[in-house]
Amino acid sequence: MQGSVVTLFGGNGFIGRSLVRQLATRGHLVRVASRAPHKAARLVAEGPAGAILPVYASVTDSASVAAALNGAGAAINLVSILTENGKASFRAINAEAPGRVAQLAREAGVGRFVQVSAIGAAPDAPSQYGRSKAEGERRVREAFPEATILRPSVVFGQQDSFLNMFGLMAKLLPILPVYYPQTRLQPAFVEDVAEAARLCLTGEAETSETSGGIFELGGPDQMSMEEIMAFVAQAVGRKPRLLSVPNALAMAQARVFENLPGKLLTRDQLAMLGQDNIVTSGALTLQTLGVAPRSVYDRAPEYLSQISVLRTLLN
C-alpha cells in the first residue's frame, strides 16, 4: 500500500501528529483533515516533500468530509471531545460524526477505515463520554462493517495534556488533590498507539484475527491515580503532599468547575474516573499487532523533567 493516500480526520491532534509522521516517512501521501488546517502546516516540513497535505474538513459537514476522502485508500477518524462546549456535544462529535465519516468513506471506495474510540466505551458506561464513544462505534460498524476500532487507555507522550498537566500542578502546588486515588489506568505511549493505527490503516498486520477487530491499547504498566500523581511529582523534582479528595467533595467541586472557562473538572470526568481504565483480559492488544508497548517509567521522565512554569505561561 506504499504511496497510497491516507486521510486523517483530526490528524493535527496529539495522536494524529505522530501518525502523520509515521505514515509520511514510509512513503504514504497523508491528508491531514481538520477544521484548522493552518495548525497542521508545521507538520508539512516533518515529512518528505509533497507527502503531507493539510486540508479543511469538519466531521459535522458531509461535503467537506467527502472531499477529504476523494481518492483515499484508507482513512481514520481521530476526532473526539472529552467535554462538551456549545455545539460541540458528545452526540454530535463522539456519536454521530464517526458514523457519518465511515459512511462517506464507504461511498468513496476507501479500502480500510479505523475509528479511535476509548477503553470504557459501552452503552451502559457511567459517563456520557463513554456512552457516546460506544454509540460512535456502533454507527461506524453499521456503515463500515470491516472497520477497525482502537480503544486506547490514557495516552502519554511529550505533548500530552495528562501527565504534563499533573506535572505543572506539582510544580506549582504544595498539595496535589487526587480524585479516585485507587482507580487504575494503563498509560499507552503515543508512538505505540500511532504505530497500531498505522498497521491497521496499511494492512501490514492484517490477519483473520485482526481484520475488523476491536483493540484495547494499553502500556505495560497498570497504575493507580495515586501512583501516577506520585510518579509525576517525582519526575518534576517535587514532593507535594497527595490529598485524596472524598467523592462527595469532588462532585461538589465539579459542579462549580464545569461552569467555568476551561472546564478543569466536570461531573462526567469524575464518572469516568470512577472506573478502571485498563485492558480487558482476552482483548486484542498492541501485542496482537506486533507492537511492543513502551513503559511510562522509561519514556515520561525525560519530558516531565523539562516542565517549566514560565515557559508554559509564555506559550
ChimeraX attribute file (.defattr): number of C-alpha atoms within 10 A of each C-alpha:
attribute: neighborCount
match mode: 1-to-1
recipient: residues
	/A:1	13
	/A:2	11
	/A:3	14
	/A:4	15
	/A:5	23
	/A:6	30
	/A:7	31
	/A:8	28
	/A:9	28
	/A:10	25
	/A:11	26
	/A:12	27
	/A:13	19
	/A:14	19
	/A:15	25
	/A:16	24
	/A:17	20
	/A:18	21
	/A:19	24
	/A:20	29
	/A:21	21
	/A:22	18
	/A:23	26
	/A:24	23
	/A:25	14
	/A:26	13
	/A:27	16
	/A:28	22
	/A:29	23
	/A:30	28
	/A:31	24
	/A:32	29
	/A:33	27
	/A:34	25
	/A:35	16
	/A:36	16
	/A:37	18
	/A:38	13
	/A:39	12
	/A:40	20
	/A:41	16
	/A:42	11
	/A:43	19
	/A:44	19
	/A:45	12
	/A:46	15
	/A:47	20
	/A:48	15
	/A:49	10
	/A:50	11
	/A:51	22
	/A:52	26
	/A:53	17
	/A:54	25
	/A:55	21
	/A:56	17
	/A:57	23
	/A:58	20
	/A:59	24
	/A:60	16
	/A:61	12
	/A:62	16
	/A:63	12
	/A:64	17
	/A:65	23
	/A:66	19
	/A:67	16
	/A:68	26
	/A:69	27
	/A:70	16
	/A:71	15
	/A:72	21
	/A:73	21
	/A:74	24
	/A:75	27
	/A:76	28
	/A:77	23
	/A:78	22
	/A:79	22
	/A:80	23
	/A:81	15
	/A:82	14
	/A:83	18
	/A:84	18
	/A:85	11
	/A:86	5
	/A:87	9
	/A:88	14
	/A:89	18
	/A:90	24
	/A:91	18
	/A:92	18
	/A:93	21
	/A:94	27
	/A:95	23
	/A:96	22
	/A:97	24
	/A:98	32
	/A:99	24
	/A:100	21
	/A:101	29
	/A:102	28
	/A:103	19
	/A:104	21
	/A:105	27
	/A:106	18
	/A:107	14
	/A:108	17
	/A:109	14
	/A:110	21
	/A:111	17
	/A:112	24
	/A:113	28
	/A:114	27
	/A:115	26
	/A:116	23
	/A:117	27
	/A:118	23
	/A:119	24
	/A:120	26
	/A:121	21
	/A:122	19
	/A:123	15
	/A:124	11
	/A:125	17
	/A:126	19
	/A:127	21
	/A:128	24
	/A:129	28
	/A:130	26
	/A:131	21
	/A:132	25
	/A:133	30
	/A:134	23
	/A:135	22
	/A:136	27
	/A:137	27
	/A:138	19
	/A:139	21
	/A:140	27
	/A:141	20
	/A:142	14
	/A:143	19
	/A:144	24
	/A:145	14
	/A:146	16
	/A:147	26
	/A:148	25
	/A:149	23
	/A:150	26
	/A:151	22
	/A:152	27
	/A:153	24
	/A:154	21
	/A:155	23
	/A:156	23
	/A:157	22
	/A:158	17
	/A:159	13
	/A:160	15
	/A:161	12
	/A:162	12
	/A:163	25
	/A:164	22
	/A:165	14
	/A:166	21
	/A:167	26
	/A:168	18
	/A:169	19
	/A:170	25
	/A:171	19
	/A:172	13
	/A:173	13
	/A:174	12
	/A:175	13
	/A:176	21
	/A:177	19
	/A:178	19
	/A:179	20
	/A:180	22
	/A:181	20
	/A:182	17
	/A:183	19
	/A:184	21
	/A:185	24
	/A:186	24
	/A:187	27
	/A:188	24
	/A:189	27
	/A:190	25
	/A:191	20
	/A:192	22
	/A:193	27
	/A:194	21
	/A:195	20
	/A:196	24
	/A:197	27
	/A:198	21
	/A:199	16
	/A:200	26
	/A:201	25
	/A:202	21
	/A:203	16
	/A:204	12
	/A:205	17
	/A:206	15
	/A:207	11
	/A:208	7
	/A:209	11
	/A:210	17
	/A:211	15
	/A:212	20
	/A:213	19
	/A:214	20
	/A:215	26
	/A:216	23
	/A:217	29
	/A:218	30
	/A:219	27
	/A:220	15
	/A:221	17
	/A:222	19
	/A:223	20
	/A:224	18
	/A:225	20
	/A:226	19
	/A:227	17
	/A:228	20
	/A:229	23
	/A:230	21
	/A:231	19
	/A:232	25
	/A:233	25
	/A:234	17
	/A:235	21
	/A:236	22
	/A:237	13
	/A:238	16
	/A:239	17
	/A:240	19
	/A:241	14
	/A:242	17
	/A:243	13
	/A:244	16
	/A:245	16
	/A:246	13
	/A:247	13
	/A:248	9
	/A:249	11
	/A:250	19
	/A:251	19
	/A:252	12
	/A:253	15
	/A:254	20
	/A:255	15
	/A:256	14
	/A:257	16
	/A:258	18
	/A:259	12
	/A:260	11
	/A:261	7
	/A:262	10
	/A:263	15
	/A:264	13
	/A:265	19
	/A:266	21
	/A:267	19
	/A:268	20
	/A:269	19
	/A:270	18
	/A:271	17
	/A:272	19
	/A:273	20
	/A:274	18
	/A:275	17
	/A:276	20
	/A:277	23
	/A:278	23
	/A:279	22
	/A:280	14
	/A:281	8
	/A:282	7
	/A:283	13
	/A:284	18
	/A:285	25
	/A:286	23
	/A:287	14
	/A:288	14
	/A:289	20
	/A:290	12
	/A:291	15
	/A:292	13
	/A:293	21
	/A:294	18
	/A:295	16
	/A:296	23
	/A:297	13
	/A:298	8
	/A:299	14
	/A:300	19
	/A:301	16
	/A:302	13
	/A:303	15
	/A:304	24
	/A:305	16
	/A:306	14
	/A:307	17
	/A:308	14
	/A:309	13
	/A:310	8
	/A:311	9
	/A:312	9
	/A:313	7
	/A:314	7
	/A:315	5
